[in-house]
């Protein structure tokens, strides 16, 4: 293992931390299941499937623990990456 010396000049009032990103320091906030979206997958024309809240099999936090996630909807067809529009998105107001 090598030791590297790094010198940083940081303005007063700026916090510097090593080894932990700001995103990972936020606590997990469990939310209720999202409401059932209207419509179907535009590619497969099948209803949306609820993925229940759980623990990731592939992603870990900075302590090495599996990351938790809230429930979300996806296409029912395996391998499809389509997701329904967010509930607060009004499709009619989109610019295209």
The first five atom37 places (N, CA, C, CB, O) and aatype in JSON, in Angstrom:
{
  "aatype": [20, 20, 20, 20, 20, 20, 20, 20, 20, 20, 20, 20, 20, 20, 20, 20, 20, 20, 20, 20, 20, 20, 20, 20, 20, 20, 20, 20, 20, 20, 20, 20, 20, 20, 20, 20, 20, 20, 20, 20, 20, 20, 20, 20, 20, 20, 20, 20, 20, 20, 20, 20, 20, 20, 20, 20, 20, 20, 20, 20, 20, 20, 20, 20, 20, 20, 20, 20, 20, 20, 20, 20, 20, 20, 20, 20, 20, 20, 20, 20, 20, 20, 20, 20, 20, 20, 20, 20, 20, 20, 20, 20, 20, 20, 20, 20],
  "atom_mask": [
    [1, 1, 1, 1, 1],
    [1, 1, 1, 1, 1],
    [1, 1, 1, 1, 1],
    [1, 1, 1, 1, 1],
    [1, 1, 1, 1, 1],
    [1, 1, 1, 1, 1],
    [1, 1, 1, 1, 1],
    [1, 1, 1, 1, 1],
    [1, 1, 1, 1, 1],
    [1, 1, 1, 1, 1],
    [1, 1, 1, 1, 1],
    [1, 1, 1, 1, 1],
    [1, 1, 1, 1, 1],
    [1, 1, 1, 1, 1],
    [1, 1, 1, 1, 1],
    [1, 1, 1, 1, 1],
    [1, 1, 1, 1, 1],
    [1, 1, 1, 1, 1],
    [1, 1, 1, 1, 1],
    [1, 1, 1, 1, 1],
    [1, 1, 1, 1, 1],
    [1, 1, 1, 1, 1],
    [1, 1, 1, 1, 1],
    [1, 1, 1, 1, 1],
    [1, 1, 1, 1, 1],
    [1, 1, 1, 1, 1],
    [1, 1, 1, 1, 1],
    [1, 1, 1, 1, 1],
    [1, 1, 1, 1, 1],
    [1, 1, 1, 1, 1],
    [1, 1, 1, 1, 1],
    [1, 1, 1, 1, 1],
    [1, 1, 1, 1, 1],
    [1, 1, 1, 1, 1],
    [1, 1, 1, 1, 1],
    [1, 1, 1, 1, 1],
    [1, 1, 1, 1, 1],
    [1, 1, 1, 1, 1],
    [1, 1, 1, 1, 1],
    [1, 1, 1, 1, 1],
    [1, 1, 1, 1, 1],
    [1, 1, 1, 1, 1],
    [1, 1, 1, 1, 1],
    [1, 1, 1, 1, 1],
    [1, 1, 1, 1, 1],
    [1, 1, 1, 1, 1],
    [1, 1, 1, 1, 1],
    [1, 1, 1, 1, 1],
    [1, 1, 1, 1, 1],
    [1, 1, 1, 1, 1],
    [1, 1, 1, 1, 1],
    [1, 1, 1, 1, 1],
    [1, 1, 1, 1, 1],
    [1, 1, 1, 1, 1],
    [1, 1, 1, 1, 1],
    [1, 1, 1, 1, 1],
    [1, 1, 1, 1, 1],
    [1, 1, 1, 1, 1],
    [1, 1, 1, 1, 1],
    [1, 1, 1, 1, 1],
    [1, 1, 1, 1, 1],
    [1, 1, 1, 1, 1],
    [1, 1, 1, 1, 1],
    [1, 1, 1, 1, 1],
    [1, 1, 1, 1, 1],
    [1, 1, 1, 1, 1],
    [1, 1, 1, 1, 1],
    [1, 1, 1, 1, 1],
    [1, 1, 1, 1, 1],
    [1, 1, 1, 1, 1],
    [1, 1, 1, 1, 1],
    [1, 1, 1, 1, 1],
    [1, 1, 1, 1, 1],
    [1, 1, 1, 1, 1],
    [1, 1, 1, 1, 1],
    [1, 1, 1, 1, 1],
    [1, 1, 1, 1, 1],
    [1, 1, 1, 1, 1],
    [1, 1, 1, 1, 1],
    [1, 1, 1, 1, 1],
    [1, 1, 1, 1, 1],
    [1, 1, 1, 1, 1],
    [1, 1, 1, 1, 1],
    [1, 1, 1, 1, 1],
    [1, 1, 1, 1, 1],
    [1, 1, 1, 1, 1],
    [1, 1, 1, 1, 1],
    [1, 1, 1, 1, 1],
    [1, 1, 1, 1, 1],
    [1, 1, 1, 1, 1],
    [1, 1, 1, 1, 1],
    [1, 1, 1, 1, 1],
    [1, 1, 1, 1, 1],
    [1, 1, 1, 1, 1],
    [1, 1, 1, 1, 1],
    [1, 1, 1, 1, 1]
  ],
  "atom_positions": [
    [[0.85, -1.16, 0.0], [0.0, 0.0, 0.0], [0.9, 1.23, 0.0], [-0.97, -0.01, 1.22], [1.93, 1.25, 0.67]],
    [[0.5, 2.27, -0.75], [1.25, 3.51, -0.81], [0.5, 4.59, -0.05], [1.48, 3.93, -2.27], [-0.73, 4.56, 0.03]],
    [[1.24, 5.53, 0.51], [0.65, 6.69, 1.16], [0.85, 7.88, 0.23], [1.28, 6.95, 2.57], [1.97, 8.16, -0.21]],
    [[-0.23, 8.58, -0.05], [-0.18, 9.74, -0.94], [-0.58, 10.97, -0.13], [-1.11, 9.56, -2.18], [-1.58, 10.94, 0.59]],
    [[0.19, 12.03, -0.24], [-0.12, 13.27, 0.45], [-0.78, 14.21, -0.57], [1.18, 13.92, 1.08], [-0.23, 14.47, -1.64]],
    [[-1.94, 14.72, -0.22], [-2.68, 15.64, -1.08], [-2.93, 16.92, -0.3], [-4.03, 15.01, -1.58], [-3.38, 16.88, 0.85]],
    [[-2.64, 18.04, -0.91], [-2.88, 19.33, -0.28], [-4.01, 20.03, -1.04], [-1.58, 20.21, -0.26], [-3.93, 20.2, -2.26]],
    [[-5.03, 20.44, -0.32], [-6.17, 21.15, -0.92], [-6.3, 22.52, -0.3], [-7.48, 20.35, -0.74], [-6.12, 22.68, 0.91]],
    [[-6.6, 23.52, -1.13], [-6.92, 24.84, -0.61], [-8.42, 25.01, -0.76], [-6.12, 25.97, -1.37], [-8.95, 25.04, -1.87]],
    [[-9.1, 25.13, 0.37], [-10.55, 25.18, 0.4], [-10.99, 26.48, 1.07], [-11.15, 23.95, 1.15], [-10.46, 26.85, 2.12]],
    [[-11.96, 27.19, 0.46], [-12.43, 28.44, 1.07], [-13.04, 28.18, 2.46], [-13.47, 29.12, 0.16], [-13.53, 27.09, 2.74]],
    [[-13.0, 29.2, 3.31], [-13.62, 29.1, 4.63], [-15.09, 28.77, 4.5], [-13.44, 30.41, 5.42], [-15.76, 29.26, 3.6]],
    [[-15.59, 27.93, 5.38], [-17.0, 27.57, 5.39], [-17.34, 26.36, 4.55], [-17.8, 28.72, 4.93], [-18.48, 25.89, 4.59]],
    [[-16.4, 25.84, 3.78], [-16.65, 24.67, 2.94], [-16.26, 23.43, 3.73], [-15.86, 24.74, 1.59], [-15.16, 23.35, 4.27]],
    [[-17.17, 22.46, 3.79], [-16.89, 21.2, 4.49], [-16.26, 20.2, 3.53], [-18.18, 20.61, 5.1], [-16.71, 20.04, 2.4]],
    [[-15.23, 19.54, 3.98], [-14.55, 18.52, 3.18], [-14.61, 17.22, 3.96], [-13.07, 18.93, 2.87], [-14.27, 17.17, 5.14]],
    [[-15.04, 16.15, 3.27], [-15.03, 14.83, 3.91], [-14.36, 13.85, 2.97], [-16.48, 14.36, 4.26], [-14.38, 14.03, 1.75]],
    [[-13.78, 12.83, 3.53], [-13.07, 11.82, 2.76], [-13.73, 10.48, 2.98], [-11.57, 11.78, 3.14], [-14.01, 10.1, 4.12]],
    [[-13.97, 9.76, 1.9], [-14.46, 8.4, 2.01], [-15.96, 8.25, 2.04], [-13.91, 7.8, 3.22], [-16.46, 7.13, 2.13]],
    [[-16.7, 9.33, 1.96], [-18.15, 9.2, 1.98], [-18.75, 10.3, 1.12], [-18.7, 9.27, 3.44], [-18.53, 11.48, 1.37]],
    [[-19.52, 9.89, 0.1], [-20.17, 10.89, -0.75], [-21.4, 11.43, -0.05], [-20.54, 10.3, -2.13], [-21.96, 10.77, 0.84]],
    [[-21.83, 12.62, -0.44], [-23.01, 13.2, 0.18], [-24.26, 12.38, -0.11], [-23.21, 14.63, -0.3], [-25.14, 12.27, 0.75]],
    [[-24.34, 11.79, -1.3], [-25.52, 11.01, -1.65], [-25.68, 9.79, -0.74], [-25.45, 10.56, -3.11], [-26.79, 9.45, -0.34]],
    [[-24.56, 9.12, -0.41], [-24.66, 7.92, 0.41], [-24.9, 8.24, 1.89], [-23.4, 7.1, 0.27], [-25.29, 7.36, 2.65]],
    [[-24.66, 9.49, 2.29], [-24.84, 9.83, 3.7], [-26.3, 10.13, 4.03], [-23.97, 11.01, 4.06], [-26.65, 10.29, 5.2]],
    [[-27.15, 10.21, 3.01], [-28.57, 10.46, 3.26], [-29.22, 9.18, 3.77], [-29.28, 10.97, 1.98], [-28.96, 8.1, 3.22]],
    [[-30.05, 9.28, 4.78], [-30.71, 8.06, 5.28], [-31.8, 7.6, 4.31], [-31.32, 8.32, 6.67], [-32.39, 8.4, 3.59]],
    [[-32.06, 6.31, 4.32], [-33.12, 5.76, 3.49], [-34.47, 6.17, 4.06], [-33.01, 4.21, 3.4], [-34.69, 6.09, 5.27]],
    [[-35.37, 6.61, 3.19], [-36.7, 7.01, 3.62], [-37.7, 6.05, 2.98], [-37.01, 8.5, 3.23], [-37.92, 6.07, 1.76]],
    [[-38.31, 5.21, 3.8], [-39.31, 4.26, 3.28], [-40.58, 5.02, 2.92], [-39.61, 3.14, 4.33], [-41.06, 5.86, 3.68]],
    [[-41.12, 4.71, 1.74], [-42.34, 5.35, 1.28], [-43.41, 4.31, 1.03], [-42.09, 6.18, 0.01], [-43.11, 3.12, 0.85]],
    [[-44.66, 4.75, 1.03], [-45.76, 3.85, 0.7], [-45.62, 3.41, -0.76], [-47.14, 4.52, 0.94], [-44.95, 4.07, -1.56]],
    [[-46.27, 2.29, -1.09], [-46.26, 1.85, -2.48], [-46.87, 2.94, -3.35], [-47.02, 0.52, -2.65], [-47.84, 3.58, -2.95]],
    [[-46.32, 3.15, -4.55], [-46.87, 4.17, -5.43], [-48.26, 3.76, -5.92], [-45.93, 4.42, -6.62], [-48.58, 2.57, -5.94]],
    [[-49.09, 4.73, -6.31], [-50.41, 4.38, -6.83], [-50.28, 3.63, -8.16], [-51.27, 5.65, -7.02], [-49.3, 3.79, -8.88]],
    [[-51.28, 2.81, -8.46], [-51.26, 2.04, -9.7], [-51.33, 3.0, -10.89], [-52.45, 1.02, -9.74], [-52.26, 3.81, -10.97]],
    [[-50.36, 2.93, -11.8], [-50.37, 3.84, -12.94], [-51.42, 3.44, -13.98], [-48.99, 3.89, -13.59], [-51.8, 2.27, -14.07]],
    [[-51.87, 4.4, -14.73], [-52.8, 4.12, -15.83], [-52.02, 3.61, -17.02], [-53.61, 5.38, -16.21], [-50.82, 3.85, -17.14]],
    [[-52.68, 2.91, -17.89], [-52.09, 2.5, -19.15], [-51.29, 1.21, -19.08], [-51.22, 3.57, -19.65], [-51.35, 0.44, -18.12]],
    [[-50.55, 1.02, -20.16], [-49.78, -0.2, -20.37], [-48.39, 0.16, -20.87], [-50.5, -1.15, -21.36], [-48.12, 1.31, -21.23]],
    [[-47.51, -0.84, -20.9], [-46.19, -0.66, -21.5], [-46.41, -0.31, -22.98], [-45.29, -1.94, -21.32], [-47.1, -1.05, -23.68]],
    [[-45.83, 0.78, -23.48], [-46.05, 1.17, -24.87], [-45.42, 0.2, -25.88], [-45.52, 2.55, -25.11], [-45.81, 0.2, -27.05]],
    [[-44.48, -0.59, -25.45], [-43.82, -1.54, -26.36], [-44.55, -2.87, -26.4], [-42.37, -1.75, -25.95], [-44.8, -3.41, -27.48]],
    [[-44.89, -3.43, -25.24], [-45.47, -4.76, -25.15], [-46.98, -4.78, -24.94], [-44.83, -5.5, -24.04], [-47.61, -5.83, -25.07]],
    [[-47.56, -3.61, -24.63], [-49.01, -3.5, -24.39], [-49.49, -4.47, -23.31], [-49.77, -3.77, -25.69], [-50.53, -5.12, -23.45]],
    [[-48.73, -4.54, -22.22], [-49.09, -5.35, -21.06], [-49.19, -4.43, -19.86], [-48.04, -6.5, -20.81], [-48.57, -3.36, -19.86]],
    [[-49.95, -4.81, -18.82], [-50.07, -3.93, -17.65], [-48.76, -3.82, -16.88], [-51.16, -4.45, -16.72], [-47.87, -4.66, -16.99]],
    [[-48.65, -2.74, -16.1], [-47.47, -2.51, -15.28], [-47.44, -3.48, -14.11], [-47.44, -1.06, -14.76], [-48.49, -3.87, -13.59]],
    [[-46.26, -3.88, -13.7], [-46.06, -4.83, -12.6], [-45.4, -4.1, -11.43], [-45.19, -6.05, -13.06], [-44.44, -3.36, -11.62]],
    [[-45.91, -4.31, -10.22], [-45.33, -3.7, -9.02], [-44.13, -4.52, -8.54], [-46.4, -3.59, -7.9], [-44.24, -5.72, -8.32]],
    [[-42.99, -3.85, -8.39], [-41.82, -4.45, -7.76], [-41.87, -3.98, -6.31], [-40.45, -4.04, -8.49], [-41.7, -2.78, -6.06]],
    [[-42.09, -4.88, -5.36], [-42.23, -4.45, -3.96], [-40.92, -3.9, -3.4], [-42.71, -5.62, -3.09], [-39.84, -4.24, -3.88]],
    [[-41.03, -3.06, -2.39], [-39.85, -2.51, -1.73], [-38.98, -3.67, -1.24], [-40.25, -1.57, -0.54], [-39.48, -4.73, -0.86]],
    [[-37.67, -3.44, -1.25], [-36.8, -4.53, -0.83], [-35.36, -4.1, -0.69], [-36.89, -5.66, -1.79], [-35.05, -2.94, -0.43]],
    [[-34.47, -5.07, -0.88], [-33.03, -4.88, -0.72], [-32.36, -5.31, -2.02], [-32.47, -5.67, 0.5], [-32.65, -6.39, -2.54]],
    [[-31.47, -4.48, -2.53], [-30.77, -4.76, -3.78], [-29.86, -5.97, -3.64], [-29.96, -3.55, -4.22], [-29.24, -6.18, -2.6]],
    [[-29.79, -6.77, -4.7], [-28.87, -7.92, -4.71], [-27.5, -7.51, -5.24], [-29.45, -9.06, -5.57], [-26.52, -8.23, -5.04]],
    [[-27.43, -6.36, -5.93], [-26.17, -5.99, -6.58], [-25.54, -4.69, -6.08], [-26.38, -5.89, -8.04], [-24.35, -4.48, -6.29]],
    [[-26.3, -3.82, -5.44], [-25.76, -2.54, -5.0], [-25.62, -2.51, -3.49], [-26.65, -1.38, -5.47], [-26.48, -2.99, -2.75]],
    [[-24.49, -1.93, -3.04], [-24.24, -1.83, -1.6], [-23.94, -0.38, -1.24], [-23.07, -2.75, -1.17], [-23.51, 0.41, -2.08]],
    [[-24.17, -0.02, 0.03], [-23.84, 1.32, 0.51], [-22.36, 1.37, 0.88], [-24.73, 1.71, 1.72], [-21.64, 0.39, 0.71]],
    [[-21.91, 2.51, 1.4], [-20.49, 2.66, 1.71], [-20.02, 1.82, 2.89], [-20.18, 4.1, 1.98], [-18.82, 1.72, 3.13]],
    [[-20.93, 1.21, 3.66], [-20.54, 0.29, 4.72], [-20.58, -1.17, 4.24], [-21.45, 0.47, 5.94], [-20.3, -2.08, 5.02]],
    [[-20.93, -1.37, 2.96], [-20.98, -2.72, 2.41], [-22.32, -3.42, 2.61], [-19.92, -3.54, 3.02], [-22.45, -4.6, 2.27]],
    [[-23.32, -2.71, 3.15], [-24.65, -3.3, 3.34], [-25.47, -3.16, 2.06], [-25.38, -2.62, 4.54], [-25.33, -2.17, 1.35]],
    [[-26.32, -4.13, 1.76], [-27.17, -4.01, 0.57], [-28.05, -2.76, 0.64], [-28.06, -5.27, 0.4], [-28.59, -2.43, 1.7]],
    [[-28.18, -2.06, -0.51], [-29.0, -0.85, -0.54], [-30.48, -1.22, -0.55], [-28.66, 0.01, -1.77], [-30.88, -2.18, -1.21]],
    [[-31.27, -0.46, 0.19], [-32.72, -0.65, 0.22], [-33.35, 0.22, -0.86], [-33.31, -0.3, 1.63], [-32.79, 1.24, -1.25]],
    [[-34.53, -0.21, -1.34], [-35.24, 0.6, -2.33], [-36.74, 0.54, -2.06], [-34.93, 0.11, -3.76], [-37.25, -0.41, -1.48]],
    [[-37.43, 1.59, -2.51], [-38.88, 1.65, -2.39], [-39.52, 0.92, -3.56], [-39.37, 3.12, -2.33], [-38.87, 0.65, -4.57]],
    [[-40.8, 0.6, -3.43], [-41.54, -0.09, -4.48], [-41.64, 0.79, -5.72], [-42.95, -0.49, -3.99], [-41.65, 2.02, -5.63]],
    [[-41.72, 0.15, -6.89], [-41.88, 0.88, -8.15], [-42.54, -0.04, -9.18], [-40.51, 1.4, -8.67], [-42.62, -1.25, -8.98]],
    [[-43.01, 0.54, -10.28], [-43.67, -0.22, -11.35], [-42.76, -0.34, -12.56], [-44.99, 0.44, -11.74], [-42.0, 0.58, -12.88]],
    [[-42.85, -1.48, -13.24], [-42.1, -1.75, -14.47], [-43.0, -2.51, -15.43], [-40.79, -2.55, -14.17], [-44.1, -2.91, -15.08]],
    [[-42.51, -2.69, -16.65], [-43.22, -3.52, -17.63], [-43.24, -4.97, -17.13], [-42.55, -3.43, -19.04], [-42.29, -5.42, -16.5]],
    [[-44.32, -5.68, -17.42], [-44.46, -7.08, -16.99], [-43.54, -8.02, -17.75], [-45.9, -7.53, -17.17], [-43.25, -9.12, -17.28]],
    [[-43.07, -7.61, -18.94], [-42.2, -8.47, -19.75], [-40.77, -8.42, -19.22], [-42.25, -8.04, -21.23], [-40.2, -7.34, -19.07]],
    [[-40.19, -9.59, -18.96], [-38.83, -9.65, -18.44], [-37.86, -9.08, -19.47], [-38.44, -11.11, -18.08], [-37.95, -9.38, -20.66]],
    [[-36.93, -8.27, -18.99], [-35.93, -7.67, -19.86], [-36.31, -6.31, -20.42], [-35.65, -8.58, -20.98], [-35.46, -5.61, -20.96]],
    [[-37.57, -5.91, -20.29], [-38.01, -4.61, -20.78], [-37.67, -3.55, -19.72], [-39.55, -4.61, -21.1], [-37.9, -3.78, -18.53]],
    [[-37.15, -2.42, -20.14], [-36.75, -1.37, -19.21], [-37.76, -0.23, -19.12], [-35.41, -0.81, -19.62], [-37.49, 0.79, -18.49]],
    [[-38.92, -0.39, -19.75], [-39.94, 0.66, -19.72], [-40.53, 0.81, -18.32], [-41.05, 0.37, -20.74], [-40.74, -0.17, -17.61]],
    [[-40.79, 2.05, -17.96], [-41.46, 2.36, -16.69], [-42.57, 3.35, -16.99], [-40.46, 2.94, -15.62], [-42.48, 4.12, -17.94]],
    [[-43.63, 3.33, -16.18], [-44.72, 4.29, -16.42], [-44.27, 5.7, -16.08], [-45.97, 3.92, -15.58], [-43.31, 5.89, -15.33]],
    [[-44.96, 6.72, -16.63], [-44.61, 8.09, -16.26], [-44.82, 8.3, -14.77], [-45.43, 9.11, -17.07], [-45.68, 7.65, -14.16]],
    [[-44.06, 9.2, -14.2], [-44.23, 9.53, -12.78], [-45.65, 10.05, -12.59], [-43.18, 10.6, -12.3], [-46.23, 10.64, -13.49]],
    [[-46.21, 9.82, -11.41], [-47.59, 10.21, -11.13], [-47.79, 11.71, -11.3], [-47.98, 9.78, -9.71], [-48.84, 12.14, -11.76]],
    [[-46.78, 12.51, -10.93], [-46.94, 13.95, -11.02], [-46.65, 14.49, -12.42], [-46.03, 14.62, -10.03], [-46.76, 15.7, -12.64]],
    [[-46.28, 13.63, -13.37], [-46.09, 14.07, -14.74], [-47.43, 14.08, -15.46], [-45.08, 13.15, -15.48], [-48.15, 13.08, -15.46]],
    [[-47.76, 15.2, -16.06], [-48.97, 15.28, -16.85], [-48.55, 15.09, -18.31], [-49.73, 16.63, -16.62], [-47.9, 15.97, -18.87]],
    [[-48.92, 13.97, -18.93], [-48.49, 13.66, -20.26], [-48.91, 14.73, -21.25], [-49.05, 12.32, -20.67], [-48.17, 15.02, -22.2]],
    [[-50.07, 15.33, -21.06], [-50.56, 16.35, -21.98], [-49.68, 17.61, -21.96], [-51.99, 16.72, -21.64], [-49.66, 18.35, -22.94]],
    [[-48.97, 17.85, -20.87], [-48.17, 19.07, -20.77], [-46.72, 18.87, -21.24], [-48.17, 19.56, -19.34], [-45.94, 19.82, -21.22]],
    [[-46.35, 17.64, -21.66], [-45.0, 17.42, -22.14], [-44.79, 18.14, -23.46], [-44.72, 15.92, -22.29], [-45.72, 18.26, -24.24]],
    [[-43.56, 18.64, -23.72], [-43.31, 19.49, -24.9], [-43.24, 18.75, -26.22], [-42.06, 20.23, -24.71], [-42.94, 19.39, -27.23]],
    [[-43.49, 17.47, -26.28], [-43.39, 16.75, -27.56], [-44.6, 15.91, -27.81], [-42.17, 15.87, -27.59], [-44.68, 15.24, -28.84]]
  ]
}
